[in-house]
Amino acid sequence: MMTEALSTDKQRIRAIEDVRRLMREEMEAVDRLIQARLHSDVLLISQLGHYIVNSGGKRLRPLLVLLSAGACGYRGRHHHTLAAIVEFIHTATLLHDDVVDASELRRGQQTANAIWGNEASVLVGDFLYSRAFEMMVEVGSMRIMDLMSHTTNAIAEGEVMQLLNCHDPDTTEERYLQVIRAKTARLFEAAARIGAILGNQPPAVEEALGEYGAQLGIAFQLVDDVLDYSADASQTGKNIGDDLAEGKPTLPLIHAMRVGSPQQRETVRRAIEQGGLDDIEAVMEAIDSTGALAYTAESASRAAALATTAIDALPESDYKDALRVLADFAAHRHY
């Protein structure tokens, strides 16, 4: 069984590498545009912006813009600009997140706020948001402006909902999923919809790609939840239990409370309410004995399967194959 699993992991790694080879030239064009549009006469903005953008992210959201555009037959150049826009919006949310969470480590490196301070991180995040909307105006699509304005608004709502859930052990699975649909999945959804809009596809195709992106984002976040309690910090750039330390009731904790013993429920409840890692060993035991990580991973796999099903009606192409690979990667990654 272990040999079979290892073989599958190797196949997945090869598949995602094939996707990156397919899109290498396109992604290089996006990266050049990102570097150019990060420029500001204010030196601190350029320094901090380059630091966070070049700190080793997976670039899945801009990749999704490019793949959806290719799957919809778009052959222009606006998809490069819009991929960069999506990455700028994502980066802005990271800068703001790290300030709210008082984080000092992301992707194995110091966070921008740990180096330059909270004030600079918030303001450069604001710069990236405003630069993204400047670039959207250049594209000249009111439909995309409408999509992205509603998307950024939903992300902000998701951030506030997450803040309200912090240190609240009574957060339900539905409330938690509502947060990740807004905070994480909504930008994936927008990235996938952009390709359909650029390709002048009918509403049914845009809805299908939107559903694909939303389910992909849910799968991605749920795997993040699993990795927070299981991954090697050298792979993820995070320490075990970072979410617990911040009092975040993610799905593994919610499940452990729902099916665990009264003592386990009380342990997890106390850990969420107080934050910190004083009870991490007892919490990990509750997570392990209740199968909470397996439950969360299965939920991620279901979301990835829904993503793949959503694009069944798209014509076959290398881009559609790559979208399938991306969904599988999101649900089974180890970093």
Secondary structure, 3 states (H helix, E strand, C coil): CHHHHHHHHHHHHHHHHHHHHHCHHHHHHHHHHHHHHCCCCCHHHHHHHHHHHCCCCCCHHHHHHHHHHHHCCCCCCHHHHHHHHHHHHHHHHHHHHHHHCCCCEECCEECHHHHHCHHHHHHHHHHHHHHHHHHHHHHCCHHHHHHHHHHHHHHHHHHHHHHHHCCCCCCCHHHHHHHHHHHHHHHHHHHHHHHHHHCCCCHHHHHHHHHHHHHHHHHHHHHHHHHCCCCCHHHHCCCCCHHHHCCCCCHHHHHHHHHCCHHHHHHHHHHHHHCCCCCHHHHHHHHHHCCHHHHHHHHHHHHHHHHHHHCCCCCCCHHHHHHHHHHHHHHHCCC
